Amino acid sequence: MMKRSTGILAVTICLGTLIAYGQPRVVKKEIQTGYVPVAGGKLQPDQSRVVTLYDREGKVLEESDQHLWPKAQKIVMHTERNYYGVNGRLDSTLTFLDGARSLKMETLFDSAGREIGIQEFTSDGNRSYKTVYVFDISGRKIRQEMYDRDGKLFNFKNFKYDNQGNLTDENGSEQGIPRYRWVITYDSHNRNTMRRDYSGDGKFIRKHLYLYNADGRVVKETVLDDQGKMAQVVKHNYEYY
């Protein structure tokens, strides 16, 4: 069971950017590179790298996530490729693990063309997990439910927003057990400036701080542990059309 990486938080940030800065330069590629602090106050690459490719309309074409898999002590690459219909809506996503196809995710729409969920298929074409969305009266997605092959609820996520439509609270459970909670804050330009992460039982885990460039795009993410000590830095670089 996989999820699209281009989620509500990313969409919310993009909308906030447009509101604050007008139409920015069109990004062709975004590269996120991870670092960890070492002796002497220096930063050392942690072998994590996320590369996202966009078309001229800002739609995500592909995202490749490279990271170290601790259990196997090897670098793995997870890739998602998005495919859009003639009307510009996201019809499907193919996922690959180290180049081998793993899943296909087909977007589900209602009669009005609104995205209402995702149907997953395994590499051999069999139906797998299905995700459905629940909306409030304003049309905002407030809940996401994933069901297994037998139609049994496997996990769910809940979403809350502020008056500007920014996602401020996300929490999720798996097989009835609370797993995480994110609390997100914004500045006056609707830019996400901080995210606080909690465990399923409410324990504070870490804090993410975000720094922006003149275009209103994130250029640096600093992750602090529960004691306020720097745990990771993610630098964002962009290529434009």
Summary of the structure (lengths in Angstrom):
residues: 241
radius of gyration: 18.5
end to end distance: 34.0
largest distance: 59.1
contacts: 658
relative contact order: 0.16
helix: 7%
strand: 62%
